[in-house]
Amino acid sequence: DGGEARLRLAQRRARLLANGVELERTTAGPLSLPAHELEIDLDIETSADDFAYLWGFHVDDRATGERYYRAFEAFTDLDAAGERELAGRAFAWLAGLTRGRDAAVYHYSDYETLRVQRLAAALAEHGDAELADWVRGFAAESFVDLFGLVKGHFFGANGLGLKVVASAAAGFHWRDEEPGGLASQGWFADAVHAPTEAEREAARTRVLQYNEDDVLATWHLRAWLRAQP
């Protein structure tokens, strides 16, 4: 079943690869991506046992011109309580930053929203219903999934992952030679359990730089998307 569709897809990819094209526009006209006074890019890193140990934010305050990276991290073996406490700190910071502002949070794929909703439910269950209600409402209204926008308007010869699209479209490149979520889980393990402090510190730096590059990639991608004619 679906054999003809798969053959047509393979042919399309082969044509693009033969012509040296990684990304093809499938629609025409400007893309709908409204600007906001405060724009925040979010990327979450998780350990091999599926605990979110790093919440990375790139803040672009378009009112003041200020841009900076802010991370909430726990380089330690986490359990559910530790993950929840870290998420609570990130949520409380985000609430304070965006209160009274025209703000939006950008991410790539629905992973971030699913994790936020899951941890908000955990916060509510453990007594912080006010913060949980705020973050659920804010995520529903102000989180923007750039992957959905890209998927609706582009075809990728090598897929539409962030690293493919940000590199091919926006010309962005990660500092690490082997960037990837799976690789970062190994770096986290080294950051916690490597035998020397120097090795642990090097792994922590590598993880933080990788996460910062992830959020910078969505910032550059968003600028490129808005520039499309």
JOPE-V475718 format. One record per pair of residues at least 24 apart in sequence whose C-alpha atoms are under 10 Angstrom apart, sorted by the first residue. I is the first residue (numbers start at 1). J is the second residue. D is the distance in whole Angstrom. If there is no record, write none. Layout:
BEGIN
I&J&D, I&J&D
END
This chain:
BEGIN
9&157&9, 10&157&9, 12&155&9, 12&156&10, 12&157&8, 13&155&9, 13&156&8, 13&157&5, 13&158&8, 13&159&9, 14&157&8, 15&157&9, 16&155&10, 16&156&9, 16&157&6, 16&158&10, 17&156&10, 17&157&7, 17&158&9, 20&157&9, 21&156&9, 21&157&7, 21&158&10, 21&168&9, 22&155&8, 22&156&6, 22&157&5, 22&158&7, 22&159&9, 22&160&9, 22&164&8, 22&165&8, 22&167&10, 22&168&6, 22&169&8, 23&154&7, 23&155&6, 23&156&5, 23&157&6, 23&158&8, 23&159&9, 23&160&8, 23&164&9, 23&165&7, 23&168&7, 23&169&7, 24&153&9, 24&154&5, 24&155&5, 24&156&6, 24&157&8, 24&169&10, 25&150&9, 25&151&10, 25&152&9, 25&153&6, 25&154&4, 25&155&6, 25&156&9, 25&228&10, 26&151&9, 26&152&8, 26&153&5, 26&154&5, 26&155&7, 27&152&8, 27&153&5, 27&154&7, 27&155&10, 28&153&8, 28&228&9, 28&229&8, 29&228&8, 29&229&6, 30&225&9, 30&226&7, 30&227&8, 30&228&6, 30&229&5, 31&149&8, 31&150&10, 31&153&8, 31&225&7, 31&226&7, 31&227&9, 31&228&7, 31&229&8, 32&149&8, 32&225&9, 32&226&8, 33&144&9, 33&146&9, 33&149&9, 33&222&8, 33&223&10, 33&225&8, 33&226&7, 34&104&10, 34&226&9, 35&62&9, 35&102&9, 35&103&9, 35&104&9, 35&222&10, 35&226&9, 36&60&10, 36&61&9, 36&62&8, 36&63&9, 36&101&9, 36&102&6, 36&103&6, 36&104&7, 36&105&10, 37&61&6, 37&62&5, 37&63&6, 37&64&9, 37&101&7, 37&102&5, 37&103&6, 37&104&8, 38&62&6, 38&63&7, 38&64&9, 38&65&10, 38&66&10, 38&97&9, 38&98&8, 38&101&7, 38&102&6, 38&103&5, 38&104&7, 38&105&9, 39&67&10, 39&98&10, 39&102&9, 39&103&6, 39&104&5, 39&105&6, 39&106&7, 39&219&9, 40&67&10, 40&68&10, 40&69&10, 40&94&9, 40&98&10, 40&103&8, 40&104&6, 40&105&5, 40&106&6, 40&107&9, 40&143&9, 40&215&9, 40&218&10, 40&219&8, 41&69&9, 41&104&9, 41&105&6, 41&106&5, 41&107&6, 41&108&9, 41&143&10, 41&144&9, 41&212&10, 41&214&9, 41&215&5, 41&216&8, 41&217&9, 41&218&7, 41&219&7, 41&222&10, 42&70&10, 42&71&10, 42&105&7, 42&106&6, 42&107&5, 42&108&8, 42&112&8, 42&143&9, 42&211&9, 42&212&9, 42&214&8, 42&215&6, 42&216&9, 42&218&9, 42&219&10, 43&71&10, 43&106&9, 43&107&7, 43&108&8, 43&111&9, 43&112&7, 43&211&7, 43&212&8, 43&213&10, 43&214&7, 43&215&6, 43&216&10, 43&218&9, 44&71&10, 44&72&10, 44&73&10, 44&107&9, 44&111&8, 44&112&7, 44&115&9, 44&116&10, 44&181&10, 44&211&8, 44&214&9, 44&215&10, 45&73&9, 45&112&10, 45&181&7, 45&182&10, 45&184&8, 45&185&8, 45&188&9, 45&207&9, 45&208&10, 45&210&10, 45&211&7, 46&83&10, 46&181&8, 46&182&9, 46&184&8, 46&185&7, 46&188&9, 47&75&10, 47&77&9, 47&78&9, 47&181&9, 47&182&9, 47&184&8, 47&185&5, 47&186&8, 47&187&9, 47&188&7, 47&189&8, 48&181&10, 48&182&8, 48&184&9, 48&185&6, 48&186&8, 48&188&9, 48&189&8, 49&77&10, 49&78&9, 49&79&9, 49&185&9, 50&78&10, 50&79&10, 50&80&10, 50&83&10, 50&185&10, 51&77&9, 51&78&7, 51&79&7, 51&80&7, 51&82&9, 51&83&6, 51&84&9, 51&115&10, 52&78&8, 52&79&10, 52&80&9, 52&82&9, 52&83&6, 52&84&9, 52&86&8, 52&87&8, 52&115&8, 52&119&10, 53&77&9, 53&78&7, 53&79&10, 53&82&9, 53&83&7, 53&84&10, 53&86&7, 53&87&9, 53&188&9, 54&83&9, 54&86&8, 54&87&9, 54&90&9, 54&188&10, 54&207&9, 54&208&8, 54&211&8, 55&86&8, 55&87&8, 55&89&10, 55&90&7, 55&91&10, 55&112&10, 55&208&10, 55&211&9, 56&90&9, 56&208&8, 56&210&10, 56&211&6, 56&212&7, 56&213&10, 56&214&9, 56&215&7, 57&90&9, 57&94&9, 57&105&9, 57&106&10, 57&107&10, 57&211&9, 57&212&8, 57&214&10, 57&215&7, 57&216&9, 58&105&9, 58&106&10, 58&211&10, 58&212&7, 58&213&9, 58&214&9, 58&215&6, 58&216&7, 58&217&10, 58&218&9, 58&219&8, 59&97&10, 59&105&9, 59&215&9, 59&216&10, 59&219&9, 60&103&10, 60&219&9, 61&103&9, 68&212&10, 68&216&10, 69&208&10, 69&211&10, 69&212&7, 69&213&10, 69&215&9, 69&216&9, 70&212&9, 71&208&8, 71&211&9, 71&212&8, 72&208&10, 73&204&10, 73&208&9, 74&188&10, 74&192&9, 75&188&7, 75&189&9, 75&190&10, 75&191&6, 75&192&6, 75&193&10, 75&200&9, 75&203&10, 75&204&8, 76&188&9, 76&189&9, 76&191&8, 76&192&6, 76&193&9, 77&188&10, 77&189&9, 77&192&7, 77&193&9, 80&119&9, 80&122&9, 81&122&9, 81&123&10, 81&126&9, 83&119&8, 83&122&10, 84&118&10, 84&119&6, 84&120&8, 84&121&10, 84&122&7, 84&123&7, 84&126&9, 85&119&10, 85&123&8, 86&119&10, 87&115&10, 87&116&8, 87&119&7, 87&120&8, 87&122&10, 87&123&9, 88&119&8, 88&120&8, 88&122&10, 88&123&7, 88&128&9, 88&131&8, 88&132&9, 88&135&10, 91&116&9, 91&119&10, 91&120&9, 91&131&7, 91&132&9, 91&134&9, 91&135&7, 92&131&7, 92&132&10, 92&134&9, 92&135&9, 94&135&9, 94&138&10, 95&131&8, 95&134&8, 95&135&8, 95&138&9, 98&138&10, 102&142&9, 103&138&10, 103&142&7, 103&143&9, 104&138&9, 104&139&9, 104&141&9, 104&142&5, 104&143&6, 104&144&7, 105&138&9, 105&139&8, 105&141&10, 105&142&6, 105&143&5, 105&144&6, 105&145&9, 106&142&8, 106&143&6, 106&144&5, 106&145&6, 106&146&7, 106&147&10, 106&215&9, 106&218&7, 106&219&8, 106&222&9, 107&143&7, 107&144&6, 107&145&5, 107&146&6, 107&147&8, 107&162&10, 107&214&10, 107&215&8, 107&218&7, 107&219&9, 108&144&8, 108&145&5, 108&146&5, 108&147&5, 108&148&8, 108&149&10, 108&150&9, 108&161&9, 108&162&7, 108&214&9, 108&215&9, 108&217&10, 108&218&7, 109&144&9, 109&145&6, 109&146&7, 109&147&5, 109&148&7, 109&149&10, 109&161&9, 109&162&9, 110&143&10, 110&144&9, 110&145&7, 110&146&9, 110&147&8, 110&148&9, 111&145&10, 112&139&10, 112&143&9, 112&145&9, 113&139&7, 113&140&8, 113&143&8, 113&144&9, 113&145&9, 114&139&10, 146&218&8, 146&221&9, 146&222&8, 146&225&9, 147&218&10, 149&225&9, 150&221&10, 150&222&10, 150&225&8, 162&214&8, 162&217&8, 162&218&8, 162&221&9, 163&214&8, 163&217&8, 163&218&10, 165&217&9, 165&218&10, 165&221&8, 166&214&10, 166&216&10, 166&217&6, 166&218&7, 166&219&9, 166&220&7, 166&221&6, 166&222&9, 166&224&9, 167&217&8, 167&220&10, 167&221&9, 168&221&10, 169&220&9, 169&221&7, 169&224&7, 169&225&9, 170&217&8, 170&218&9, 170&219&10, 170&220&6, 170&221&6, 170&222&9, 170&223&8, 170&224&6, 170&225&9, 171&217&9, 171&220&8, 171&221&9, 171&224&9, 172&213&9, 172&214&10, 172&216&9, 172&217&6, 172&218&9, 172&219&10, 172&220&7, 172&221&8, 173&213&8, 173&214&10, 173&216&10, 173&217&8, 174&209&9, 174&210&7, 174&211&10, 174&212&9, 174&213&6, 174&214&8, 174&216&9, 174&217&8, 175&206&9, 175&209&8, 175&210&7, 175&212&10, 175&213&7, 176&206&8, 176&207&10, 176&209&8, 176&210&7, 176&213&9, 178&210&10, 179&206&10, 179&207&10, 179&210&7, 179&211&10, 179&213&9, 179&214&9, 180&210&8, 180&211&10, 180&214&10, 181&207&10, 181&210&9, 181&211&9, 183&207&9, 184&208&10, 184&210&8, 184&211&9
END
